[in-house]
Amino acid sequence: MNTTFMVLHVIVTVALIVVVLLQEGKDPGLKGIAGSSPDAGNSFFNKNSGRTKASLFSKMTTVLAVLFLITTIVLCVLNA
């Protein structure tokens, strides 16, 4: 049982690292000098804002982070 959760924990950890590294940065670069938001031009006309790659990675990061916490707590309880 302990080995199963350890393997699951390692898989979730690696997946979480990969998903975080695949995300694009939200740094506006030189656009931030003028004081405008980084996606001011896209927010009004973007109809599929919930189906973008950034949205998918954000949801995957949340799910994997919750799984990471759950497996961590389970491993701590099993080893106590």
C-alpha positions in Angstrom: 0.0 0.0 0.0 2.8 2.4 0.9 4.7 1.6 -2.3 1.6 2.2 -4.4 1.1 5.7 -3.0 4.8 6.4 -3.3 4.7 5.5 -7.0 1.5 7.6 -7.5 3.2 10.5 -5.6 6.2 10.4 -7.9 4.1 10.3 -11.0 1.9 13.3 -9.8 5.1 15.2 -8.8 6.7 14.7 -12.3 3.4 15.6 -14.0 3.1 18.8 -11.9 6.6 19.9 -12.7 6.0 19.3 -16.5 2.7 21.2 -16.5 4.2 24.2 -14.6 7.2 24.3 -17.0 4.9 24.2 -20.1 3.0 27.2 -19.0 3.7 30.6 -20.6 4.8 33.5 -18.5 2.4 36.3 -17.7 5.1 38.9 -17.9 4.0 41.7 -20.2 7.5 42.5 -21.3 7.8 46.0 -22.8 4.0 46.4 -23.0 4.0 46.9 -19.2 5.8 50.2 -19.6 2.8 51.9 -21.1 0.6 50.8 -18.3 -1.8 48.7 -20.3 -2.7 45.1 -19.3 -0.9 42.4 -21.2 -4.0 41.0 -22.9 -6.1 44.2 -23.2 -6.6 43.8 -26.9 -7.5 40.1 -26.7 -9.9 40.1 -23.8 -12.8 41.8 -25.6 -12.7 39.8 -28.8 -11.6 36.5 -27.4 -14.7 34.3 -27.3 -13.0 31.0 -26.4 -11.2 32.3 -23.3 -12.2 29.2 -21.3 -10.8 26.8 -24.0 -7.3 28.3 -24.4 -4.1 26.4 -23.7 -3.3 28.6 -20.7 -6.7 27.9 -19.2 -6.2 24.1 -19.7 -2.7 24.2 -18.1 -4.1 26.3 -15.2 -6.8 23.7 -14.5 -4.3 20.9 -14.8 -2.0 22.6 -12.4 -4.8 23.0 -9.8 -5.9 19.3 -10.1 -2.3 18.0 -9.9 -1.6 20.3 -6.9 -4.6 18.9 -5.1 -3.5 15.3 -5.9 0.0 16.1 -4.7 -1.3 17.4 -1.4 -3.6 14.3 -1.0 -0.8 11.8 -1.7 1.5 13.7 0.6 -1.0 13.5 3.5 -1.7 9.9 2.8 2.0 9.0 2.8 2.4 10.9 6.1 -0.4 9.0 7.7 0.8 5.6 6.4 4.3 6.3 7.7 3.2 7.5 11.1 
